[in-house]
Amino acid sequence: MPDQFKMERTQHVSFTKEEAEIIDKGREITSRFTKDPVSVNKYVKTNAVERAKDIIESGKK
């Protein structure tokens, strides 16, 4: 029953060359501390979720 309300959304984004280089450097650093390489999608999603949490927390103050 909980799956009945599960919602998935696809978001398409594009990055400038400069932004892509920053993302690649961040992925390289993150991949050093994980067993498997970190995909671009996972890296961007994880960072977006963390930013959203920070924004929500700052709004509660």
mmCIF file of the N, C-alpha and C atoms, coordinates in Angstrom:
data_MODEL
# 
_entry.id   MODEL 
# 
loop_
_atom_site.group_PDB 
_atom_site.id 
_atom_site.type_symbol 
_atom_site.label_atom_id 
_atom_site.label_alt_id 
_atom_site.label_comp_id 
_atom_site.label_asym_id 
_atom_site.label_entity_id 
_atom_site.label_seq_id 
_atom_site.pdbx_PDB_ins_code 
_atom_site.Cartn_x 
_atom_site.Cartn_y 
_atom_site.Cartn_z 
_atom_site.occupancy 
_atom_site.B_iso_or_equiv 
_atom_site.pdbx_formal_charge 
_atom_site.auth_seq_id 
_atom_site.auth_comp_id 
_atom_site.auth_asym_id 
_atom_site.auth_atom_id 
_atom_site.pdbx_PDB_model_num 
ATOM 1   N N  . MET A 1 1  ? 0.802  -1.209 0.000   1.00 0.00 ? 1  MET A N  1 
ATOM 2   C CA . MET A 1 1  ? 0.000  0.000  0.000   1.00 0.00 ? 1  MET A CA 1 
ATOM 3   C C  . MET A 1 1  ? 0.850  1.281  0.000   1.00 0.00 ? 1  MET A C  1 
ATOM 4   N N  . PRO A 1 2  ? 1.971  1.354  0.732   1.00 0.00 ? 2  PRO A N  1 
ATOM 5   C CA . PRO A 1 2  ? 2.760  2.589  0.699   1.00 0.00 ? 2  PRO A CA 1 
ATOM 6   C C  . PRO A 1 2  ? 3.274  2.926  -0.702  1.00 0.00 ? 2  PRO A C  1 
ATOM 7   N N  . ASP A 1 3  ? 3.509  1.899  -1.526  1.00 0.00 ? 3  ASP A N  1 
ATOM 8   C CA . ASP A 1 3  ? 3.993  2.153  -2.883  1.00 0.00 ? 3  ASP A CA 1 
ATOM 9   C C  . ASP A 1 3  ? 2.958  2.876  -3.733  1.00 0.00 ? 3  ASP A C  1 
ATOM 10  N N  . GLN A 1 4  ? 1.716  2.802  -3.333  1.00 0.00 ? 4  GLN A N  1 
ATOM 11  C CA . GLN A 1 4  ? 0.656  3.454  -4.085  1.00 0.00 ? 4  GLN A CA 1 
ATOM 12  C C  . GLN A 1 4  ? 0.896  4.962  -4.157  1.00 0.00 ? 4  GLN A C  1 
ATOM 13  N N  . PHE A 1 5  ? 1.514  5.524  -3.129  1.00 0.00 ? 5  PHE A N  1 
ATOM 14  C CA . PHE A 1 5  ? 1.703  6.964  -3.061  1.00 0.00 ? 5  PHE A CA 1 
ATOM 15  C C  . PHE A 1 5  ? 3.123  7.394  -3.415  1.00 0.00 ? 5  PHE A C  1 
ATOM 16  N N  . LYS A 1 6  ? 3.935  6.441  -3.849  1.00 0.00 ? 6  LYS A N  1 
ATOM 17  C CA . LYS A 1 6  ? 5.302  6.768  -4.214  1.00 0.00 ? 6  LYS A CA 1 
ATOM 18  C C  . LYS A 1 6  ? 5.300  7.580  -5.507  1.00 0.00 ? 6  LYS A C  1 
ATOM 19  N N  . MET A 1 7  ? 6.040  8.666  -5.496  1.00 0.00 ? 7  MET A N  1 
ATOM 20  C CA . MET A 1 7  ? 6.084  9.532  -6.664  1.00 0.00 ? 7  MET A CA 1 
ATOM 21  C C  . MET A 1 7  ? 7.533  9.713  -7.086  1.00 0.00 ? 7  MET A C  1 
ATOM 22  N N  . GLU A 1 8  ? 7.799  9.554  -8.332  1.00 0.00 ? 8  GLU A N  1 
ATOM 23  C CA . GLU A 1 8  ? 9.137  9.762  -8.853  1.00 0.00 ? 8  GLU A CA 1 
ATOM 24  C C  . GLU A 1 8  ? 9.084  10.858 -9.900  1.00 0.00 ? 8  GLU A C  1 
ATOM 25  N N  . ARG A 1 9  ? 10.109 11.680 -9.880  1.00 0.00 ? 9  ARG A N  1 
ATOM 26  C CA . ARG A 1 9  ? 10.159 12.798 -10.805 1.00 0.00 ? 9  ARG A CA 1 
ATOM 27  C C  . ARG A 1 9  ? 11.511 12.792 -11.512 1.00 0.00 ? 9  ARG A C  1 
ATOM 28  N N  . THR A 1 10 ? 11.506 13.022 -12.785 1.00 0.00 ? 10 THR A N  1 
ATOM 29  C CA . THR A 1 10 ? 12.745 13.113 -13.539 1.00 0.00 ? 10 THR A CA 1 
ATOM 30  C C  . THR A 1 10 ? 13.038 14.575 -13.785 1.00 0.00 ? 10 THR A C  1 
ATOM 31  N N  . GLN A 1 11 ? 14.265 14.966 -13.469 1.00 0.00 ? 11 GLN A N  1 
ATOM 32  C CA . GLN A 1 11 ? 14.660 16.350 -13.671 1.00 0.00 ? 11 GLN A CA 1 
ATOM 33  C C  . GLN A 1 11 ? 15.869 16.367 -14.601 1.00 0.00 ? 11 GLN A C  1 
ATOM 34  N N  . HIS A 1 12 ? 15.797 17.159 -15.639 1.00 0.00 ? 12 HIS A N  1 
ATOM 35  C CA . HIS A 1 12 ? 16.898 17.272 -16.585 1.00 0.00 ? 12 HIS A CA 1 
ATOM 36  C C  . HIS A 1 12 ? 17.608 18.591 -16.327 1.00 0.00 ? 12 HIS A C  1 
ATOM 37  N N  . VAL A 1 13 ? 18.922 18.523 -16.182 1.00 0.00 ? 13 VAL A N  1 
ATOM 38  C CA . VAL A 1 13 ? 19.706 19.727 -15.929 1.00 0.00 ? 13 VAL A CA 1 
ATOM 39  C C  . VAL A 1 13 ? 20.881 19.774 -16.898 1.00 0.00 ? 13 VAL A C  1 
ATOM 40  N N  . SER A 1 14 ? 21.407 20.952 -17.089 1.00 0.00 ? 14 SER A N  1 
ATOM 41  C CA . SER A 1 14 ? 22.619 21.095 -17.894 1.00 0.00 ? 14 SER A CA 1 
ATOM 42  C C  . SER A 1 14 ? 23.578 22.005 -17.134 1.00 0.00 ? 14 SER A C  1 
ATOM 43  N N  . PHE A 1 15 ? 24.858 21.824 -17.397 1.00 0.00 ? 15 PHE A N  1 
ATOM 44  C CA . PHE A 1 15 ? 25.882 22.574 -16.684 1.00 0.00 ? 15 PHE A CA 1 
ATOM 45  C C  . PHE A 1 15 ? 26.812 23.249 -17.676 1.00 0.00 ? 15 PHE A C  1 
ATOM 46  N N  . THR A 1 16 ? 27.368 24.375 -17.245 1.00 0.00 ? 16 THR A N  1 
ATOM 47  C CA . THR A 1 16 ? 28.396 25.026 -18.053 1.00 0.00 ? 16 THR A CA 1 
ATOM 48  C C  . THR A 1 16 ? 29.678 24.208 -17.927 1.00 0.00 ? 16 THR A C  1 
ATOM 49  N N  . LYS A 1 17 ? 30.649 24.491 -18.763 1.00 0.00 ? 17 LYS A N  1 
ATOM 50  C CA . LYS A 1 17 ? 31.931 23.779 -18.709 1.00 0.00 ? 17 LYS A CA 1 
ATOM 51  C C  . LYS A 1 17 ? 32.573 23.958 -17.333 1.00 0.00 ? 17 LYS A C  1 
ATOM 52  N N  . GLU A 1 18 ? 32.502 25.164 -16.810 1.00 0.00 ? 18 GLU A N  1 
ATOM 53  C CA . GLU A 1 18 ? 33.081 25.456 -15.492 1.00 0.00 ? 18 GLU A CA 1 
ATOM 54  C C  . GLU A 1 18 ? 32.378 24.652 -14.390 1.00 0.00 ? 18 GLU A C  1 
ATOM 55  N N  . GLU A 1 19 ? 31.054 24.616 -14.429 1.00 0.00 ? 19 GLU A N  1 
ATOM 56  C CA . GLU A 1 19 ? 30.293 23.850 -13.440 1.00 0.00 ? 19 GLU A CA 1 
ATOM 57  C C  . GLU A 1 19 ? 30.594 22.356 -13.550 1.00 0.00 ? 19 GLU A C  1 
ATOM 58  N N  . ALA A 1 20 ? 30.720 21.869 -14.783 1.00 0.00 ? 20 ALA A N  1 
ATOM 59  C CA . ALA A 1 20 ? 31.018 20.447 -14.998 1.00 0.00 ? 20 ALA A CA 1 
ATOM 60  C C  . ALA A 1 20 ? 32.383 20.085 -14.422 1.00 0.00 ? 20 ALA A C  1 
ATOM 61  N N  . GLU A 1 21 ? 33.357 20.978 -14.561 1.00 0.00 ? 21 GLU A N  1 
ATOM 62  C CA . GLU A 1 21 ? 34.689 20.728 -14.001 1.00 0.00 ? 21 GLU A CA 1 
ATOM 63  C C  . GLU A 1 21 ? 34.635 20.669 -12.481 1.00 0.00 ? 21 GLU A C  1 
ATOM 64  N N  . ILE A 1 22 ? 33.862 21.556 -11.864 1.00 0.00 ? 22 ILE A N  1 
ATOM 65  C CA . ILE A 1 22 ? 33.708 21.555 -10.405 1.00 0.00 ? 22 ILE A CA 1 
ATOM 66  C C  . ILE A 1 22 ? 33.051 20.257 -9.946  1.00 0.00 ? 22 ILE A C  1 
ATOM 67  N N  . ILE A 1 23 ? 32.016 19.836 -10.653 1.00 0.00 ? 23 ILE A N  1 
ATOM 68  C CA . ILE A 1 23 ? 31.323 18.586 -10.309 1.00 0.00 ? 23 ILE A CA 1 
ATOM 69  C C  . ILE A 1 23 ? 32.278 17.400 -10.444 1.00 0.00 ? 23 ILE A C  1 
ATOM 70  N N  . ASP A 1 24 ? 33.060 17.368 -11.515 1.00 0.00 ? 24 ASP A N  1 
ATOM 71  C CA . ASP A 1 24 ? 34.006 16.265 -11.711 1.00 0.00 ? 24 ASP A CA 1 
ATOM 72  C C  . ASP A 1 24 ? 35.043 16.210 -10.592 1.00 0.00 ? 24 ASP A C  1 
ATOM 73  N N  . LYS A 1 25 ? 35.551 17.371 -10.173 1.00 0.00 ? 25 LYS A N  1 
ATOM 74  C CA . LYS A 1 25 ? 36.522 17.396 -9.071  1.00 0.00 ? 25 LYS A CA 1 
ATOM 75  C C  . LYS A 1 25 ? 35.888 16.881 -7.786  1.00 0.00 ? 25 LYS A C  1 
ATOM 76  N N  . GLY A 1 26 ? 34.668 17.293 -7.524  1.00 0.00 ? 26 GLY A N  1 
ATOM 77  C CA . GLY A 1 26 ? 33.955 16.824 -6.333  1.00 0.00 ? 26 GLY A CA 1 
ATOM 78  C C  . GLY A 1 26 ? 33.710 15.327 -6.368  1.00 0.00 ? 26 GLY A C  1 
ATOM 79  N N  . ARG A 1 27 ? 33.343 14.818 -7.541  1.00 0.00 ? 27 ARG A N  1 
ATOM 80  C CA . ARG A 1 27 ? 33.129 13.367 -7.694  1.00 0.00 ? 27 ARG A CA 1 
ATOM 81  C C  . ARG A 1 27 ? 34.420 12.596 -7.474  1.00 0.00 ? 27 ARG A C  1 
ATOM 82  N N  . GLU A 1 28 ? 35.529 13.125 -7.995  1.00 0.00 ? 28 GLU A N  1 
ATOM 83  C CA . GLU A 1 28 ? 36.821 12.463 -7.814  1.00 0.00 ? 28 GLU A CA 1 
ATOM 84  C C  . GLU A 1 28 ? 37.171 12.363 -6.332  1.00 0.00 ? 28 GLU A C  1 
ATOM 85  N N  . ILE A 1 29 ? 36.965 13.446 -5.602  1.00 0.00 ? 29 ILE A N  1 
ATOM 86  C CA . ILE A 1 29 ? 37.254 13.450 -4.163  1.00 0.00 ? 29 ILE A CA 1 
ATOM 87  C C  . ILE A 1 29 ? 36.344 12.467 -3.444  1.00 0.00 ? 29 ILE A C  1 
ATOM 88  N N  . THR A 1 30 ? 35.061 12.512 -3.744  1.00 0.00 ? 30 THR A N  1 
ATOM 89  C CA . THR A 1 30 ? 34.097 11.618 -3.097  1.00 0.00 ? 30 THR A CA 1 
ATOM 90  C C  . THR A 1 30 ? 34.402 10.159 -3.416  1.00 0.00 ? 30 THR A C  1 
ATOM 91  N N  . SER A 1 31 ? 34.785 9.879  -4.645  1.00 0.00 ? 31 SER A N  1 
ATOM 92  C CA . SER A 1 31 ? 35.059 8.500  -5.060  1.00 0.00 ? 31 SER A CA 1 
ATOM 93  C C  . SER A 1 31 ? 36.260 7.900  -4.331  1.00 0.00 ? 31 SER A C  1 
ATOM 94  N N  . ARG A 1 32 ? 37.161 8.745  -3.855  1.00 0.00 ? 32 ARG A N  1 
ATOM 95  C CA . ARG A 1 32 ? 38.317 8.243  -3.101  1.00 0.00 ? 32 ARG A CA 1 
ATOM 96  C C  . ARG A 1 32 ? 37.897 7.562  -1.807  1.00 0.00 ? 32 ARG A C  1 
ATOM 97  N N  . PHE A 1 33 ? 36.746 7.946  -1.282  1.00 0.00 ? 33 PHE A N  1 
ATOM 98  C CA . PHE A 1 33 ? 36.296 7.441  0.014   1.00 0.00 ? 33 PHE A CA 1 
ATOM 99  C C  . PHE A 1 33 ? 35.168 6.419  -0.101  1.00 0.00 ? 33 PHE A C  1 
ATOM 100 N N  . THR A 1 34 ? 34.866 5.981  -1.308  1.00 0.00 ? 34 THR A N  1 
ATOM 101 C CA . THR A 1 34 ? 33.820 4.976  -1.502  1.00 0.00 ? 34 THR A CA 1 
ATOM 102 C C  . THR A 1 34 ? 34.390 3.777  -2.250  1.00 0.00 ? 34 THR A C  1 
ATOM 103 N N  . LYS A 1 35 ? 33.698 2.663  -2.132  1.00 0.00 ? 35 LYS A N  1 
ATOM 104 C CA . LYS A 1 35 ? 34.142 1.434  -2.800  1.00 0.00 ? 35 LYS A CA 1 
ATOM 105 C C  . LYS A 1 35 ? 33.993 1.547  -4.318  1.00 0.00 ? 35 LYS A C  1 
ATOM 106 N N  . ASP A 1 36 ? 32.889 2.118  -4.759  1.00 0.00 ? 36 ASP A N  1 
ATOM 107 C CA . ASP A 1 36 ? 32.603 2.254  -6.188  1.00 0.00 ? 36 ASP A CA 1 
ATOM 108 C C  . ASP A 1 36 ? 32.665 3.721  -6.602  1.00 0.00 ? 36 ASP A C  1 
ATOM 109 N N  . PRO A 1 37 ? 32.956 3.982  -7.868  1.00 0.00 ? 37 PRO A N  1 
ATOM 110 C CA . PRO A 1 37 ? 32.934 5.368  -8.344  1.00 0.00 ? 37 PRO A CA 1 
ATOM 111 C C  . PRO A 1 37 ? 31.540 5.983  -8.170  1.00 0.00 ? 37 PRO A C  1 
ATOM 112 N N  . VAL A 1 38 ? 31.502 7.277  -7.916  1.00 0.00 ? 38 VAL A N  1 
ATOM 113 C CA . VAL A 1 38 ? 30.237 7.986  -7.723  1.00 0.00 ? 38 VAL A CA 1 
ATOM 114 C C  . VAL A 1 38 ? 29.783 8.534  -9.075  1.00 0.00 ? 38 VAL A C  1 
ATOM 115 N N  . SER A 1 39 ? 28.537 8.228  -9.453  1.00 0.00 ? 39 SER A N  1 
ATOM 116 C CA . SER A 1 39 ? 28.015 8.722  -10.734 1.00 0.00 ? 39 SER A CA 1 
ATOM 117 C C  . SER A 1 39 ? 27.672 10.204 -10.621 1.00 0.00 ? 39 SER A C  1 
ATOM 118 N N  . VAL A 1 40 ? 27.620 10.857 -11.759 1.00 0.00 ? 40 VAL A N  1 
ATOM 119 C CA . VAL A 1 40 ? 27.251 12.275 -11.787 1.00 0.00 ? 40 VAL A CA 1 
ATOM 120 C C  . VAL A 1 40 ? 25.861 12.457 -11.190 1.00 0.00 ? 40 VAL A C  1 
ATOM 121 N N  . ASN A 1 41 ? 24.916 11.601 -11.583 1.00 0.00 ? 41 ASN A N  1 
ATOM 122 C CA . ASN A 1 41 ? 23.546 11.724 -11.082 1.00 0.00 ? 41 ASN A CA 1 
ATOM 123 C C  . ASN A 1 41 ? 23.493 11.602 -9.566  1.00 0.00 ? 41 ASN A C  1 
ATOM 124 N N  . LYS A 1 42 ? 24.181 10.617 -9.023  1.00 0.00 ? 42 LYS A N  1 
ATOM 125 C CA . LYS A 1 42 ? 24.166 10.420 -7.573  1.00 0.00 ? 42 LYS A CA 1 
ATOM 126 C C  . LYS A 1 42 ? 24.814 11.608 -6.867  1.00 0.00 ? 42 LYS A C  1 
ATOM 127 N N  . TYR A 1 43 ? 25.921 12.096 -7.405  1.00 0.00 ? 43 TYR A N  1 
ATOM 128 C CA . TYR A 1 43 ? 26.622 13.230 -6.797  1.00 0.00 ? 43 TYR A CA 1 
ATOM 129 C C  . TYR A 1 43 ? 25.738 14.479 -6.784  1.00 0.00 ? 43 TYR A C  1 
ATOM 130 N N  . VAL A 1 44 ? 25.129 14.781 -7.916  1.00 0.00 ? 44 VAL A N  1 
ATOM 131 C CA . VAL A 1 44 ? 24.272 15.971 -8.015  1.00 0.00 ? 44 VAL A CA 1 
ATOM 132 C C  . VAL A 1 44 ? 23.049 15.823 -7.119  1.00 0.00 ? 44 VAL A C  1 
ATOM 133 N N  . LYS A 1 45 ? 22.431 14.646 -7.119  1.00 0.00 ? 45 LYS A N  1 
ATOM 134 C CA . LYS A 1 45 ? 21.241 14.419 -6.294  1.00 0.00 ? 45 LYS A CA 1 
ATOM 135 C C  . LYS A 1 45 ? 21.569 14.561 -4.811  1.00 0.00 ? 45 LYS A C  1 
ATOM 136 N N  . THR A 1 46 ? 22.655 13.936 -4.374  1.00 0.00 ? 46 THR A N  1 
ATOM 137 C CA . THR A 1 46 ? 23.049 14.007 -2.964  1.00 0.00 ? 46 THR A CA 1 
ATOM 138 C C  . THR A 1 46 ? 23.285 15.448 -2.539  1.00 0.00 ? 46 THR A C  1 
ATOM 139 N N  . ASN A 1 47 ? 23.980 16.217 -3.372  1.00 0.00 ? 47 ASN A N  1 
ATOM 140 C CA . ASN A 1 47 ? 24.243 17.611 -3.036  1.00 0.00 ? 47 ASN A CA 1 
ATOM 141 C C  . ASN A 1 47 ? 22.981 18.460 -3.061  1.00 0.00 ? 47 ASN A C  1 
ATOM 142 N N  . ALA A 1 48 ? 22.071 18.186 -3.970  1.00 0.00 ? 48 ALA A N  1 
ATOM 143 C CA . ALA A 1 48 ? 20.806 18.928 -4.022  1.00 0.00 ? 48 ALA A CA 1 
ATOM 144 C C  . ALA A 1 48 ? 19.971 18.656 -2.773  1.00 0.00 ? 48 ALA A C  1 
ATOM 145 N N  . VAL A 1 49 ? 19.945 17.406 -2.334  1.00 0.00 ? 49 VAL A N  1 
ATOM 146 C CA . VAL A 1 49 ? 19.192 17.050 -1.123  1.00 0.00 ? 49 VAL A CA 1 
ATOM 147 C C  . VAL A 1 49 ? 19.797 17.746 0.092   1.00 0.00 ? 49 VAL A C  1 
ATOM 148 N N  . GLU A 1 50 ? 21.119 17.749 0.203   1.00 0.00 ? 50 GLU A N  1 
ATOM 149 C CA . GLU A 1 50 ? 21.774 18.402 1.340   1.00 0.00 ? 50 GLU A CA 1 
ATOM 150 C C  . GLU A 1 50 ? 21.518 19.909 1.336   1.00 0.00 ? 50 GLU A C  1 
ATOM 151 N N  . ARG A 1 51 ? 21.567 20.530 0.151   1.00 0.00 ? 51 ARG A N  1 
ATOM 152 C CA . ARG A 1 51 ? 21.265 21.969 0.061   1.00 0.00 ? 51 ARG A CA 1 
ATOM 153 C C  . ARG A 1 51 ? 19.836 22.242 0.483   1.00 0.00 ? 51 ARG A C  1 
ATOM 154 N N  . ALA A 1 52 ? 18.916 21.393 0.057   1.00 0.00 ? 52 ALA A N  1 
ATOM 155 C CA . ALA A 1 52 ? 17.504 21.564 0.427   1.00 0.00 ? 52 ALA A CA 1 
ATOM 156 C C  . ALA A 1 52 ? 17.331 21.450 1.935   1.00 0.00 ? 52 ALA A C  1 
ATOM 157 N N  . LYS A 1 53 ? 18.014 20.483 2.554   1.00 0.00 ? 53 LYS A N  1 
ATOM 158 C CA . LYS A 1 53 ? 17.938 20.336 4.013   1.00 0.00 ? 53 LYS A CA 1 
ATOM 159 C C  . LYS A 1 53 ? 18.455 21.588 4.709   1.00 0.00 ? 53 LYS A C  1 
ATOM 160 N N  . ASP A 1 54 ? 19.559 22.140 4.214   1.00 0.00 ? 54 ASP A N  1 
ATOM 161 C CA . ASP A 1 54 ? 20.113 23.367 4.799   1.00 0.00 ? 54 ASP A CA 1 
ATOM 162 C C  . ASP A 1 54 ? 19.131 24.527 4.677   1.00 0.00 ? 54 ASP A C  1 
ATOM 163 N N  . ILE A 1 55 ? 18.488 24.643 3.528   1.00 0.00 ? 55 ILE A N  1 
ATOM 164 C CA . ILE A 1 55 ? 17.521 25.722 3.308   1.00 0.00 ? 55 ILE A CA 1 
ATOM 165 C C  . ILE A 1 55 ? 16.328 25.565 4.244   1.00 0.00 ? 55 ILE A C  1 
ATOM 166 N N  . ILE A 1 56 ? 15.846 24.344 4.383   1.00 0.00 ? 56 ILE A N  1 
ATOM 167 C CA . ILE A 1 56 ? 14.712 24.086 5.282   1.00 0.00 ? 56 ILE A CA 1 
ATOM 168 C C  . ILE A 1 56 ? 15.088 24.423 6.718   1.00 0.00 ? 56 ILE A C  1 
ATOM 169 N N  . GLU A 1 57 ? 16.272 23.993 7.143   1.00 0.00 ? 57 GLU A N  1 
ATOM 170 C CA . GLU A 1 57 ? 16.722 24.271 8.514   1.00 0.00 ? 57 GLU A CA 1 
ATOM 171 C C  . GLU A 1 57 ? 16.894 25.770 8.753   1.00 0.00 ? 57 GLU A C  1 
ATOM 172 N N  . SER A 1 58 ? 17.436 26.497 7.775   1.00 0.00 ? 58 SER A N  1 
ATOM 173 C CA . SER A 1 58 ? 17.629 27.936 7.958   1.00 0.00 ? 58 SER A CA 1 
ATOM 174 C C  . SER A 1 58 ? 16.289 28.662 8.015   1.00 0.00 ? 58 SER A C  1 
ATOM 175 N N  . GLY A 1 59 ? 15.266 28.122 7.383   1.00 0.00 ? 59 GLY A N  1 
ATOM 176 C CA . GLY A 1 59 ? 13.936 28.720 7.420   1.00 0.00 ? 59 GLY A CA 1 
ATOM 177 C C  . GLY A 1 59 ? 13.222 28.506 8.737   1.00 0.00 ? 59 GLY A C  1 
ATOM 178 N N  . LYS A 1 60 ? 13.658 27.507 9.504   1.00 0.00 ? 60 LYS A N  1 
ATOM 179 C CA . LYS A 1 60 ? 13.027 27.211 10.793  1.00 0.00 ? 60 LYS A CA 1 
ATOM 180 C C  . LYS A 1 60 ? 13.516 28.125 11.900  1.00 0.00 ? 60 LYS A C  1 
ATOM 181 N N  . LYS A 1 61 ? 14.625 28.820 11.673  1.00 0.00 ? 61 LYS A N  1 
ATOM 182 C CA . LYS A 1 61 ? 15.205 29.680 12.723  1.00 0.00 ? 61 LYS A CA 1 
ATOM 183 C C  . LYS A 1 61 ? 14.454 30.968 12.875  1.00 0.00 ? 61 LYS A C  1 
# 
